[in-house]
Amino acid sequence: LAIKILYFLGVAITQYVEHLPAGKSTPDFIRKPMAVTVQEGKKAFFKAMVSGDPAPTVTWGRNKGDVSDPAKYKTRYDDRAREHILEILNVKPDQADTYKCFATNGYGRAVCTATLNVTEENVSSSQSHGLFKMHAEVDPLKILWCSRYSVVSRKKQLPPKKEGEIDPKLWELLLCAPKKDYEKICLDFGVTDFRWMLKRLNQMKKEREEEQVVEKLDNVKQIEVKPNGKAEFGFNMTLWDPNSAINLYKDGTMVLYDDDENSKHSLKKTGTEYVFSIKDPQPEDAGFYQVDVEEANVLTTDFQVPDVEFIAKIKDVKAVESEDAIFQCVLSIPLNRITWSKQNSSLEHGEKYEITVSEDKLIHTLRVKDCKITDNGAYYAIAGITSSSASLTVKGGISVSFDFVCGLSDTIANIGEHAELSCKLSNETSEGRWYKNGKLLTNEDGVTIIKDGACHRLIIDCCKMDDAAVYRFEAEGRKSEAILNIQDPPKIDSDSVGKFTQPVIIKAGENAKWKLPFSGGAPMNIQWYKDDDELLPALNVKMKTSASESQLLLTKCQRKDSGEVRIKIKNEFGTTEAISKLIVLDKPTPPQGPVEIMESAVTSVEFKWKPPKDSGGCPVTNYIIERQQVGRNKWSYLGEIPSSNPSYKDSNVDPGRRYCYRIRAKNSEGISDYLQTEHIPAGYPGPPTVPKVVSVFKDCINLTWCPPCDTGGTKIVGYNLEKNKKGTNYWSLVNQGGPITVKDVFEGAAYEFRVSAINLSGAGDPSIPCETVIARDPMKPPGKVTDLKLTSSNYTTFSLSWTKSKELKGIEDEAQGYYVEIRPLESLEWTRCNAIPITLTSYTVLGLKAMATYWVRVIATNYGGDGVPQGFDNYMIAMPPPVKPKFKDRNTKSFVVVKSGNTVRLYINFEASPFPEISWLKDGSPVSKHVTITNSDKGSQLLIPTSERSDTGIYTITVKNLVGQESFNVEVRPPGPVELDQNIPGTVTLSWTPSPDEKRDDRLHYMVSKRDSFKRTWKIEADNLFNNKFTVVNILPGEEYYFRVFAKNDMGLSPPSESPMFVTKKEKDFQSPPSFIVPLRRRTAPQGYECHMSCAVKGDPAPHVTWYHNNICLNTNTNYHITNVCGICSLLILRVGANDTGEYKVVIENKLGTADQIPNTHCKHIPPATDQWLVNVQAGDVQKWF
């Protein structure tokens, strides 16, 4: 069943469903198959790329037959290019047809077509090869011309231009035209959106698949009528195969041509240049010309021959050299452009020529700028095949014997420097004069004037401020001016700079002073810097500046003050700088540690250190070494060593002693503070390896270790083994021996052990402590846990429980804790959920991904090791237990009655796992767009903000998941105002048409009220009427009576249905059909602004007014503000949008007729169709009602 059929860019899409599910789509073509023209006997390919969700199935067909024969047709799919391909293996003439590509999925079908054109075999490929062999001396173009007389084929026609679409010829022209012609071609076709045009053109270039027969193609020229009366177009082309056939088509039909210039159509080939010409073009020669090489199109041009004449032709023009010349013509019909040319070339708009067109496109103008003698000649204006010519005569200007080859240019010079102004004339014999501010200059004015052939120079050797002026050079009526600007930037004498840049070297605590004279234009800005930080006056910084000198004084300098000192002098003409350096000499800093022990033997100690970080500004000459034996207060002077090798070897040590050393650095300014070493032993052994626990029991621990690598130069005589009870800082000696059994332990206590080696010098440093060991008997790993089960789960957690593993003496011991591990289904690694074993037999796994799958297992453990893991047979999904959808609240109303205009809100509670798909239907169809659906994990809500009578119906909610589905129906009935079709007042009986809601509401009844001309108040005559008739009594003659009938239900009263006035005598009838006093007017409003429309109406009784937009009623649409005050009907669009564009109509009606009004009012009278009354009058009381 086709719900919707769409046509877009040659693709017909049939949609099977009214509303597509989220994320799904009908099939469509990303790339359509292209029309193909092939030669008989060759292969043909149609390629298509499709889209859609789910992925569509692609099939092929043709109009005149099928494509099921595998000997003729082959279909395949290219995974890499994502293309569906139909291959025609050996093309025959009877296979020329329109081929169709079908893309189909569950939601729709897309169809597009492409044509196959078959040409006859061309002799240029096979037969002409023989002809060239037999007639090598014959011009190949003549042979090609002969072949075209033997075979005449027709090129595929372009599709006709459709109303509202762009002419297909435009794209063919643009594909072959150079970019500079794009604007002209688009204007001819009325296209102004160039950005869209370029985007579409690039897409078409990518889609077009051409045989690569052309190696190079450029200099494409569109067709133009030349002054010689021929229409010419051409290009430069290099072919891969020089024997390739070149075909010329006009409107799809091949045109015969040769190389004879007297022929109607001819081709002139010069090297790689091809020029086609049409001799003596006539209106019937107009058409769409295309040039193809084999089957590839290389040029497309549109030859238009408008029926145009010159109302005013161009006229001969005379101009003076360097002036502009203007040619102008007037056409009989508007044209966007015409061709301007000289005898041998066309003229383009640019620097030399200015081509303009008037707004009405009738007056065309050519301006030749800056005329030269070479511009003399004939100029042509060509419109269509009509031309007009005129000549341009350029006369020479005023005779001048010379001209400036190079004029004066503005110059900037500094005071005291050299300045030069120069110019060059075209005549070496011309003499000239120099002027300064209009005053003639000579060599006696302090300047030097030099003439060197055609060059004239003015030199100022030493510039002064008063040399700044406007200088002019004049010669034989020609002149050139320039401005000389004199500047006075800051300057520093070179001797002063040399002194300033020499480093200032002082000792710590002394003062440093700099002084620098300078000159330059005032005012001067002086700044002093030290290491890029600006110096400001302070206690130790003193600055003094005069008009010609600046001084800086730094007092009590310290070593940290060393660095770069820079002065910056600036005025309005420039900036200069000078740099000096401050070096403060001081004693060095202490040598750098830590001290590295290179050797510690029984009779010698060797160590080294790093030089001082700061040498004090002068090199370190020596290091002073002192020694102290540990336990004594005396420091002994060992001597000084050169600074080249910062290391020392002390060979005068006693075995077993420990020593400290002090190291000081010395330079010319003093001795640094000392660097003191740690205690250095003489010949002590190094630490053994970390003790290793061999076995552990509750009353003893067995240990072993390896001897130290460094024995201290003597034999290892023993070891000291120490223990430390965990939680204390006390190490106690166990004994002095080898591998040992420690028995002085308490069951359950934790211990650490370390060991130190002993040689003749004594005990060395202890080893690194071993890992903590608990004194207890060894255990066997526990067995598997039992009764593992999943107690509960949701989208992020699993809750597990299990039973403790059994204890088998000597095989499996008791479990002391448990680990829980999980592994995602796509992973190979297990992740432990708890880093510390838990003692409980239950655990909740947190942080799972919703609906993800996991393997879960539990491992029992004790200090003897981990047991065998126990897992589930199947993986588990992170979700609550599956629950079939069911509705919780069975007291939900299945029948709801609301008043028209009120809000309808239905909330249905349900439970389901996993989260279900929820859908709402109204009377079996999807709900309207103005209905809002809100879903949660526990319920769904349907909301109608403003109910209407059309919302009446049965609403069905369907809740569906993997387990099942459930539905629930709710009937909603919003009764609208009761309207009576006809009112007939009478003296006896009233009858009326039943309310439309009477059949759907068993509680609906009627009420009748009456008003007479005497009391003028309404009185209830009857209530609780369940029929459609009522008899009124006590009707007095001569009185006027009015009646009303109301429909009532639980929601209240309907609007009344009023009867006409009842009188005993005939009165004048003022009733009239509806009509318009002031009609609607056409409105145009900017987007986002308000738009107000109004009209005036009349009619008795007052007509009912209905507004329509594109034949859709707007009276209930809240986006429009509609009023009717005393016959003035208004409609206000608060914010105009794109969807508001269209036709607006007003329909007015009363019981006497109907009228509608769009921009032109049109009234149409019909019999009344609403509120019909029937009046039955008893005998003797018959009257005529109005």
Order of alpha helices (4+ residues) and beta strands (2+ residues): beta-beta-beta-beta-beta-beta-beta-beta-beta-beta-alpha-alpha-alpha-alpha-alpha-beta-beta-beta-beta-beta-beta-beta-beta-beta-beta-beta-beta-beta-beta-beta-beta-beta-beta-beta-beta-beta-beta-beta-beta-beta-alpha-beta-beta-beta-beta-beta-beta-beta-beta-beta-beta-beta-beta-beta-beta-beta-beta-beta-beta-beta-beta-beta-beta-beta-beta-beta-beta-beta-beta-beta-beta-beta-beta-beta-beta-beta-beta-beta-beta-beta-beta-beta-beta-beta-beta-beta-beta-beta-beta-beta-beta-beta-beta-beta-beta-beta-beta-beta-beta-beta-beta-beta
